[in-house]
Amino acid sequence: MTESEPWYGVFLQAVRDGFSGGTIRRESKTFTFSPRLVQPYDFLRKREGRDDFERYLDSIDQRFFEVARSEMYRKERGWIERGVDSGEIRRVRVGKLEALVPRLSTSASVGIDSSSIGDYWRIFGLFAIPDEVSAYEYLEKHLGLPKTHNHEEIRWSKLNPEKRGTVIDRFDQCFSVCCQAALVINTDVLTGAKSQIRDRISNLMDGCFSGYEKTQDRKLLRGKFFEMMNGAPMHCDPDFSPLPPGEVVRVILKRLSKQDGEFVECTPLVAQLHSHESRPIQIADILVGAIGRLLGESKPILPLRELRFDPRKIRSYPKTKAECYYFVE
């Protein structure tokens, strides 16, 4: 065991404690602090004991901080790199800041949901969620979002203006903590549609990637989405009636599997859960609701970036507007 080995465990525990917050007992002392995103700099800077979290850190043996200065960013298996590689933490960028988020579950998932903007536009979003437990804990503890009384779930439509404002004000951070990739389509093609839903979703998906096959980065982007979502449990809200959630999942994954004009074998895993039973659906609901609000007010939705949409894929429909946005960690 190297000298830094026992301190590495202390480092991971501090990241988890900071993220979860609450009352933490360390040796003979008790500390109570609000949940926060721990930054690597927290272990390197001079602390002044301004709150219980700083006092919690100061209670750790000072030899830990001496080792941290050399091990935090060390090339080849430094603490951060090691934690990411082992699946114990994630590095999250919020603007220019870097934060560390503990992984509280090991399986990735996908959340699919939609939201309306006024009478004409409808947001349709796919979110690759690397850790649904930490994402859900962030919504509950960091943002303080309440659950509904009937089925105990977090829903954008049930949030009061103050809580919606909290999500909007911290959207960049919320988005980065909750998902590692997203594809969002803002369109009027799905508004009020009750027929050809399968074809409409297929054409919307193709419009994000088709027409640009010779563009290497577009091809790679489609491949990345397919890699993250193929074989991962996909949770879909029943927003696309009469097409059931399982069929929506299969349509989406099939369109993502297209490579060089051919569909490759894919493994759609449909999570047959109601929204109150599914964290990914609730996470997607909050994200797509916030995105709809921001787009409706013509505000930026960073870190999402616009992806040029091929309008030829939807020109056969009476309504033919679509905008596409994406993010990949």
Summary of the structure (lengths in Angstrom):
residues: 329
radius of gyration: 21.6
end to end distance: 33.3
largest distance: 70.5
contacts: 1031
relative contact order: 0.14
helix: 42%
strand: 21%
